[in-house]
């Protein structure tokens, strides 16, 4: 009799271990599925946030370009007003004419090029003249540091 009980306990233990292993595998599968679902949802949310940020940046860029074109138009109009209202002859007339021409050409430049064209021109200028660009940057940084310290 003792021999039968001992064999039954071993069989029961084996079934219990198998049951626990199966339960553990099931729990691992569920945890893996949940982690996969969470990762998919996080990717979807990140994609939506990225799309919204891109849309916002596009709208801001369009607004900035529109503002630049309007500013260019205003500067050009100011040049025409200077030309119309200041004297035409003598030294004052020459200064007024140069000022008006400068304002008009600056306004046309802003209207035609916009921010992206200006950025390209500045980039090209820095590439052609790197040492003066670095020196100007250092000078501006120094002036900004002095202004912030005050």
C-alpha positions in Angstrom: 0.0 0.0 0.0 2.7 2.4 0.8 4.2 1.7 -2.6 1.0 2.7 -4.4 0.6 6.0 -2.6 4.2 7.0 -3.3 3.7 6.3 -7.1 0.4 8.3 -7.1 2.1 11.3 -5.5 4.8 11.4 -8.1 2.2 11.2 -10.9 0.2 14.0 -9.2 3.3 16.1 -8.8 4.1 15.6 -12.5 0.6 16.7 -13.5 0.9 19.7 -11.2 4.2 20.8 -12.7 2.8 20.4 -16.2 -0.2 22.5 -15.3 2.0 25.2 -13.8 4.3 25.2 -16.9 1.2 25.5 -19.2 -0.2 28.3 -17.1 3.2 30.1 -17.1 3.4 29.8 -20.9 -0.2 31.1 -21.3 0.7 34.1 -19.0 3.9 34.7 -21.0 1.9 34.7 -24.3 -0.7 37.1 -22.9 2.0 39.4 -21.6 3.8 39.3 -25.0 0.5 40.1 -26.8 -0.2 43.0 -24.4 3.3 44.4 -24.9 2.9 44.1 -28.6 -0.5 45.9 -28.5 0.9 48.7 -26.3 3.9 49.1 -28.6 1.6 49.3 -31.6 -0.6 51.9 -29.9 2.5 53.9 -28.9 3.7 53.9 -32.5 0.3 55.1 -33.7 0.2 57.9 -31.1 3.8 58.9 -32.0 2.9 58.9 -35.7 -0.1 61.1 -35.0 1.9 63.5 -32.9 4.6 63.7 -35.6 2.0 64.4 -38.3 0.4 67.2 -36.2 3.8 68.7 -35.5 4.7 68.6 -39.2 1.4 70.2 -40.1 1.9 72.9 -37.5 5.5 73.6 -38.8 4.2 73.8 -42.3 1.5 76.3 -41.3 4.0 78.3 -39.3 6.4 78.3 -42.3 3.6 79.4 -44.6 2.6 82.2 -42.2 6.2 83.4 -41.9 6.6 83.4 -45.7 3.4 85.3 -46.1 4.5 87.8 -43.4 7.8 88.2 -45.2 6.1 89.0 -48.5 3.9 91.5 -46.8 6.8 93.2 -45.1 8.6 93.4 -48.4 5.6 95.0 -49.9 5.4 97.5 -47.1 9.1 98.4 -47.4 8.8 98.9 -51.1 5.8 101.2 -50.5 7.9 103.1 -47.9 10.6 103.6 -50.5 8.0 105.0 -53.0 6.6 107.3 -50.3 10.1 108.6 -49.5 10.7 109.3 -53.2 7.4 111.1 -53.5 7.5 113.3 -50.3 11.2 114.3 -50.0 12.9 116.9 -52.1 14.0 115.9 -55.6 17.0 118.3 -56.1 20.2 119.0 -54.4 22.0 117.0 -51.8 18.8 116.2 -49.9 17.3 115.0 -53.1 20.2 112.7 -53.9 20.1 111.2 -50.3 16.3 110.7 -50.6 16.7 109.1 -54.0 19.4 106.7 -52.7 17.3 105.9 -49.6 14.2 105.3 -51.7 16.1 103.1 -54.1 17.5 101.0 -51.3 14.1 100.6 -49.6 12.5 99.6 -52.9 15.2 97.1 -53.8 15.1 95.6 -50.3 11.3 95.3 -50.5 11.5 93.6 -53.9 14.1 91.2 -52.5 11.9 90.2 -49.6 8.9 89.7 -51.8 10.8 87.6 -54.4 13.1 85.6 -52.1 11.2 85.2 -48.9 12.7 83.5 -45.8 14.0 80.5 -47.6 15.8 82.6 -50.2 17.3 84.8 -47.5 18.5 81.7 -45.6 20.1 80.3 -48.8 21.9 83.6 -49.4 23.2 83.9 -45.9 24.4 80.3 -46.1 26.2 81.0 -49.3 27.8 84.2 -47.9 29.0 82.2 -44.8 30.5 79.5 -47.1 32.3 82.2 -49.1 33.5 84.1 -46.1 33.9 81.7 -43.1 36.4 83.7 -41.0 34.5 87.0 -41.0 31.3 85.0 -40.3 32.9 83.4 -37.2 34.3 86.8 -36.1 30.8 88.3 -36.4 29.3 85.4 -34.5 31.8 85.9 -31.7 31.2 89.6 -31.6 27.4 89.1 -31.4 27.8 86.5 -28.7 30.0 88.8 -26.7 27.5 91.7 -27.0 24.6 89.4 -26.1 26.5 88.1 -23.0 27.2 91.7 -21.9 23.6 92.7 -22.4 22.3 89.7 -20.4 24.7 90.3 -17.6 23.6 94.0 -17.1 
